[in-house]
Amino acid sequence: MPLTDAGEVLLLRQYRYAAGELLWEIPAGTLEPGEAPERCAGRELEEEAGVRARRAHRPRSMVPVPGYSTERIWLYAARGLQATQQRLERDELITG
């Protein structure tokens, strides 16, 4: 969860094909094989939002849909944001 110096959450508006609409989301992504969650969080933050965090704190992990999935996600508080370049994948339609 990227937090600005003013304490605001940086959200992205991303088109989700399954929902058929633009949704407000925090930057997120899928772990590459063997990738540490901390590395994935930093990579996705830069790719999707075009920012880097000087500091990141992992307060917890969670299972978002335990009724039908064992997927676990890790939540980070990212602070000290610095602008970089957004690098979207071909199928990503994201606005800020």
C-alpha positions as CSV (number, residue, x, y, z in Angstrom):
1,M,0.0,0.0,0.0
2,P,1.9,3.1,-1.2
3,L,1.5,6.0,1.2
4,T,2.3,9.6,0.1
5,D,4.2,12.0,2.5
6,A,0.7,13.5,3.2
7,G,-0.5,10.0,4.4
8,E,-2.8,9.4,1.3
9,V,-3.0,6.0,-0.3
10,L,-1.9,5.9,-3.9
11,L,-4.6,4.0,-5.8
12,L,-4.6,2.9,-9.5
13,R,-7.6,2.6,-11.7
14,Q,-7.2,-0.7,-13.6
15,Y,-9.5,-2.3,-16.2
16,R,-10.4,-5.8,-15.1
17,Y,-11.7,-8.0,-18.0
18,A,-13.5,-10.4,-15.6
19,A,-15.5,-7.5,-14.1
20,G,-15.8,-5.6,-17.4
21,E,-15.0,-2.3,-15.8
22,L,-12.3,0.0,-14.3
23,L,-11.7,-0.7,-10.6
24,W,-9.7,1.2,-7.9
25,E,-6.9,-0.9,-6.6
26,I,-3.6,-0.8,-4.8
27,P,-0.6,-1.9,-6.9
28,A,-0.3,-5.7,-6.8
29,G,1.1,-8.6,-8.7
30,T,2.1,-12.2,-9.0
31,L,5.3,-13.7,-7.5
32,E,7.7,-14.9,-10.1
33,P,9.1,-18.5,-9.4
34,G,11.5,-18.2,-6.4
35,E,10.9,-14.4,-6.0
36,A,10.7,-13.1,-2.4
37,P,7.5,-11.2,-1.6
38,E,9.5,-8.1,-0.7
39,R,11.1,-8.0,-4.2
40,C,7.7,-8.6,-5.9
41,A,6.2,-5.7,-4.0
42,G,8.9,-3.3,-5.1
43,R,8.8,-4.5,-8.7
44,E,5.0,-4.2,-9.0
45,L,5.0,-0.8,-7.3
46,E,7.4,0.5,-9.9
47,E,5.9,-1.3,-12.9
48,E,2.3,-0.3,-12.2
49,A,2.5,3.0,-10.3
50,G,5.8,4.4,-11.5
51,V,7.2,4.9,-8.0
52,R,9.8,3.4,-5.7
53,A,9.6,3.3,-2.0
54,R,12.5,4.3,0.2
55,R,11.0,2.3,3.1
56,A,8.6,-0.7,3.1
57,H,7.2,-2.4,6.2
58,R,5.3,-5.8,6.0
59,P,2.7,-5.7,8.7
60,R,1.0,-9.0,7.7
61,S,-0.1,-11.5,5.2
62,M,-3.7,-12.7,4.5
63,V,-5.8,-15.2,2.6
64,P,-8.2,-12.9,0.7
65,V,-10.8,-15.5,-0.4
66,P,-10.5,-18.5,2.0
67,G,-13.8,-20.0,0.9
68,Y,-12.3,-21.3,-2.4
69,S,-8.6,-20.4,-2.6
70,T,-5.4,-21.0,-0.6
71,E,-3.7,-18.0,-2.2
72,R,-1.8,-15.8,0.3
73,I,-1.0,-12.2,-0.2
74,W,1.5,-10.0,1.6
75,L,0.6,-6.4,2.5
76,Y,3.3,-3.7,2.7
77,A,3.2,-0.1,3.8
78,A,5.4,1.7,1.3
79,R,6.7,5.1,2.3
80,G,9.1,7.7,1.0
81,L,7.8,7.4,-2.6
82,Q,10.1,8.5,-5.4
83,A,8.9,8.9,-9.0
84,T,10.3,6.5,-11.6
85,Q,8.9,5.3,-14.9
86,Q,5.8,3.2,-15.1
87,R,6.4,0.0,-17.1
88,L,3.0,-1.6,-17.8
89,E,2.6,-5.1,-19.3
90,R,0.8,-5.3,-22.7
91,D,-2.5,-6.4,-21.2
92,E,-2.5,-3.8,-18.4
93,L,-4.7,-0.7,-18.7
94,I,-4.0,1.4,-15.7
95,T,-4.7,5.1,-14.9
96,G,-3.8,6.9,-11.7
